[in-house]
Amino acid sequence: MHEATIEQRIEHLFRIKKQKDHSPIVVVASLFAERRGQWLTHADVIRLINKRFADSTVHKAFKELSRPTADLNGRSFIDIETTKKEGRGGPIVRGRLSEAAYEKIYTSVTPVDKEPPSLFIGQNRIELPPLPIGDKYLSPKDIINLRNQKCGEEDTRHLLKRMANDIPGADKEAMQKVVEKIAKQQGMEFNAIADQFTKEGQVIFPDGNLARVHYTWKQLHDKDDPYTRPADVLKTHHFGPIPLHQDIFTELSMRELASDENRAVVSVSAYIVDTRQDDARVHALEERASNGEDAAFDELIQVLSSDASKYARQYAAHSLGRLGDNRAIEPLIEAMLSDDYSGVRSVAVERLAPFGYRQEFAIALKDSDPHVRREAANILGRIKDARAIEPLREALDDPDVGVRCETICALGEIGDPKAFDFLIPLTESENESIRNAADKALRNIEDLRSKRK
């Protein structure tokens, strides 16, 4: 297990359901957390997010973070102050991470001392490990019993039947049609793949009702996995105890079953470690380095390369990446390839991405830790450099299914037709996740090729 990231801690604090793309409030909150001590205006946040969300969505998240909350004992996530603008114009509102939020994101979950072993359920059935719910690990049987206690066996049975009949992506597909209809009424076109609105060839950012519907569409969980595998038993079960055919339940279903009726499931599948001293030490160096102190920059490199604390090395990798100085490239590559702690190697992979393609990413794709290998594949997809195709092709034989799926997605993101030859056979894989990833990657390559014509 890894130390929980800032994003995971914030998801837990705000009780936000885990999803592939972070919600706007997590993204904005993470910016304030990473830039602790700095004042950021609405314009600063919008610039840093780089059009990931509509401006109105950023304003809404900013406002939400400035409100007092019971989880912070009546304090807000960010402190707010108003400064007078020079010359004409109204005052400028800016925010900074509050001390209450800083304390909370380190102590919001009881540390997990030991990850329990996976639970194998019978021969020829799927492996379903115990799920971390809050600070506890619950088995599938525990989760169903918990749901029975919360809302009764009859309601639980109805919920299971609804999950058994679920069609992945149906809710999001229906909402997409609503977005397209409203956009058309306003003379716009909506490209769901690029997540862009255009009008007469120009990119437009929605507002009003269209912005609200679009936000709802983005928040819907675009799950690739169904809630259950073939579930004939549940579809026809009406009376008596609920059959514990655990092999048909997916992890997504378990999380849904473990949730309260009106609240999203919160889980942090990582250690929550109080590393405030390491964070404060590295943060101070980053502040000095950002003000042009070469000595502080050199100290950050020294922390990354040889500090006794693996968490300090992890924070140093984050800081060097954020500073964006080319002098950080070689130290980050060294950390990516040789640090003893996989958490440092993973962060180094991520923070090298803005510097562009490096041939050393191919070595990271063969790291001993599958989490690092998945991160490397993901980053190569984001960089979109055709030189990554051959290393990614080799990674299609990785023993970890998650790495293979991430690799397939990366090839789809790069969009080079050369990948067709080794992606098409994967559409007939025995593994459903591999098949889905290959189908999606091939569609993406086709879409990109049609746009280039």
Residue, then its C-alpha position, 0 to 999 in steps of 0.5 A: m500500500h502507498e501513502a494516501t495522496i493529497e487527492q485521496r485525503i481530500e476525497h475522504l474529507f469531502r466524502i466524494k465517491k472515487q472516480k476516474d477523473h477527480s471532481p472539480i472540488v477535489v481539483v481546486a482543493s488540491l491546488f490550494a493544498e499543494r500551494r499552502g501559504q500562497w494566496l490564489t484568486h479565481a483567475d489564478v485557479i482558472r489558469l492553473i486548471n488550464k480549462r479542465f473545467a468551465d470557469s463557472t464550475v471553478h467559481k462554484a468550487f471556490k465558493e464551496l471551499s470558502r464556506p464553514t463546514a462541520d467537518l472542520n469544526g466550523r472552519s472553511f477549507i480556505d481562508i478568504e480575504t478581499t483586496k482592493k484592485e488598483g485603479r477602477g474595478g471591484p475588489i479581488v477575492r482570494g483564498r489560501l489553505s486554512e490551518a484547519a484544513y491542513e490539519k484535517i487532511y493528515t488526520s481524517v482517517t485512522p492509519v491502516d497498520k496492515e493490509p489484509p490478504s486478498l480473499f479468494i472465493g472458490q475455484n474458477r471465481i474472481e478474486l475479491p479482496p476485502l474493501p477498505i471502508g473508512d478505517k475498516y476492511l470488510s469482506p463481501k459477506d460483511i458488507i451485505n450483512l451491514r446493508n441488511q442491518k441498515c435498510g432490511e433484507e427486502d430493500t437489500r434484495h431489491l437493490l441487488k436486483r437493480m444492480a444485477n440488471d444494470i447497464p454500464g454507462a446508461d445514465k451517463e449516455a442518457m444525460q449526454k443526450v440532454v446536453e446535446k439537445i440543450a446545446k443544439q437549442q443554443g446553436m452549439e455542438f457538443n463533442a463528448i469525446a473532447d468534452q467541448f462545446t463549439k459554435e461556428g468553429q469556436v470553442i464555447f464555455p457553457d453557462g446557465n442551465l447548460a453548464r449545470v446539465h453539463y456538470t451533472w453529466k461529468q459527475l455521473h460515474d462512467k463505469d466500464d464494469p457492471y455492478t455484477r457479472p452474469a447474475d441470473v440468480l439475483k434477477t429471479h430471487h424474490f423470497g428468503p435469505i439473499p444468496l451470497h453468490q459473491d463471485i458475481f459481485t464486482e468491487l463497484s457493487m460492493r462499494e455501492l452496497a457499503s454506502d449509506e442511502n444518501r451519502a457517497v462511499v468514502s474509502v482511502s486505499a492507502y496509508i494515512v501517515d502524519t508527515r507534516q514535519d516532512d511536508a513543512r520542511v520540503h514546502a519551505l525549500e520549495e517556497r525559497a526555490s520558487n523565489g529564485e534561491d539556487a541553494a534551496f533548489d539544490e537542497l530539494i535535489q539533495v532531499l530527493s536523492s538521499d533523505a532518510s525519510k521516504y515521505a520527504r523524498q516523495y514531497a521533494a519529487h512533487s516540489l521539483g516537478r511543480l517548479g518546472d525547472n529543467r535542472a530537475i529532469e535528471p534527479l527525477i529520472e534517477a529517482m524514478l529508476s532507483d529509489d527504494y520506495s515505490g511511492v517516490r518512483s511513482v511520483a517521479v514518473e508523474r512529475l516528469a510528464p510536463f518535461g516531455y517524452r524520455q526513453e527512461f519511461a520504457i524502464a519504468l514500464k518494467d518496474s517491480d511495482p505494478h502501481v509504478r508501471r500503471e503510472a508510467a503507461n498513463i503518463l505515456g498516454r498523456i504525453k502522446d509521443a509515437r516513440a512510446i508505442e514500442p515500449l507500450r507494445e511490450a507492456l501488453d504482456d505485463p502480468d498485471v491486468g491493470v497495467r495491461c488495461e492502462t497500456i491499452c488506453a495509452l495506445g488509444e490516447i496516442g492514436d497512432p494507427k500502428a497500434f491497430d495490429f496488436l490491439i485488434p486481437l485483444t478485443e477477443s480476450e477472455n478478460e472483460s476489462i481487456r476487451n473493453a479497454a481495447d474496444k475503447a482504444l480502437r474507437n479513439i484511434e479511429d476518431l483521431r484518424s478521422k479528424r486528421k483527414 
